[in-house]
Amino acid sequence: MCALRLWLTVSDSILRSDQTTATNEKCLLEDDQRRLSRERKAKLEEWRPRLFERDLITGGWVYKYAE
């Protein structure tokens, strides 16, 4: 699923000043991300981001399609 859609409820809640819903939805998303990370580690699978890559000099993440 697209990351934008995943965070849509959080964003909409923030725009409506509904911090309770925004916080609850954010926690659900983060809990799911942590669960998926644990599952990948248990299977010895490496996570590879689709839109970012490591900068060889700084080691930081850089957007792949930056000009």
C-alpha positions in Angstrom: 0.0 0.0 0.0 1.2 3.5 -0.7 2.7 5.3 2.2 0.6 8.3 1.5 -2.6 6.3 1.9 -1.3 4.7 5.1 -0.8 8.1 6.7 -4.0 9.7 5.3 -6.1 9.2 8.4 -3.3 10.7 10.5 -3.0 13.7 8.2 -6.7 14.3 8.0 -7.0 14.1 11.8 -4.3 16.7 12.2 -6.0 19.0 9.8 -9.2 18.6 11.7 -7.3 19.3 15.0 -8.3 15.8 16.2 -5.1 15.0 18.0 -6.6 11.9 19.7 -7.4 10.1 16.5 -4.1 11.3 14.9 -2.2 9.9 17.8 -4.1 6.6 17.9 -3.7 6.0 14.2 0.0 6.9 14.3 0.5 4.4 17.1 -1.2 1.7 15.1 0.9 2.4 12.0 4.1 2.4 14.0 3.2 -0.8 15.9 2.6 -2.5 12.5 5.9 -1.3 11.2 7.7 -2.6 14.3 5.9 -6.0 13.9 6.9 -6.2 10.2 10.5 -5.4 11.2 10.6 -8.1 13.8 9.2 -10.6 11.2 11.9 -9.6 8.6 14.7 -10.0 11.2 13.3 -13.4 12.2 13.4 -14.5 8.6 16.9 -12.8 8.1 15.4 -10.7 5.4 17.1 -7.4 4.6 14.9 -4.3 4.3 15.4 -2.3 1.2 13.7 1.1 0.7 12.2 1.8 -2.7 12.7 5.5 -2.8 15.9 6.1 -0.8 19.5 4.9 -0.9 22.6 5.3 1.3 25.0 8.0 0.6 28.4 6.4 0.3 30.2 9.3 1.9 27.9 10.3 4.8 26.0 7.0 5.2 22.8 9.0 5.4 19.6 8.3 3.4 19.2 10.2 0.1 16.1 10.3 -2.2 16.9 8.3 -5.3 15.3 10.7 -7.7 16.7 13.9 -6.4 18.3 16.1 -9.1 
